[in-house]
Amino acid sequence: DQQVKQNSPSLSVQEGRISILNCDYTNSMFDYFLWYKKYPAEGPTFLISISSIKDKNEDGRFTVFLNKSAKHLSLHIVPSQPGDSAVYFCAGGKGNEKLTFGTGTRLTIIP
Amino acid sequence: GAVVSQHPSWVICKSGTSVKIECRSLDFQATTMFWYRQFPKQSLMLMATSNEGSKATYEQGVEKDKFLINHASLTLSTLTVTSAHPEDSSFYICSATNSGGVTDTQYFGPGTRLTVL
């Protein structure tokens, strides 16, 4: 039973446009969510997080939106840059417990 | 969907003892498995990459003699923390891919919480 799902394994976006990465979850006990970015042969690196009591968190070009009623979160990257090409994982967490990860979405930015 | 399990989910051990953690892919053959350690503030550190039938590739700074990894079959990889110390207490998470890491889709295990007293 996958508690965190990323239903799109891949996404291609033109440089300069907005990239929207989606994530759905089933566990209503999560009290925060995170997005990680992963380049080939490297471990995931933390990108941005959001508390479950908020519906938006913004950091530069990256914004995460949380819709608790729909159990859905999304990561918006605008404008998209070639260096954003990577695999993005969303994860849910509760307190100091372990994270639950999605399977990832490969984002390709087309120059 | 693909499932990866870890056993045990939580282990408490005395300082100086060794602990083995198993990572299994339940419904697919995992050509490559990754071991991560979850640090405070939820950052993940890749410890090593293990390919079935060959030696694991360790990341810089990870002691291979302390963290022994064995990937004996296409469905099982083990991480043994030897002579564990309190500073080794952490979550250890594995992930698996069934395509040699090419597609980057990884299925994460549920994690193992290690507490060293």
Interface residues (C-beta under 8 A of the other chain):
Chain A: Q2 P9 L34 Y36 K38 P40 A41 E42 G43 P44 T45 F46 S49 V87 F89 A91 G93 K98 L99 T100 F101 T103 G104 R106
Chain B: G1 A2 F34 Y36 Q38 K41 Q42 S43 L44 M45 L46 T49 E59 F91 I93 S95 G101 T103 D104 T105 Q106 Y107 F108 P110 G111 R113
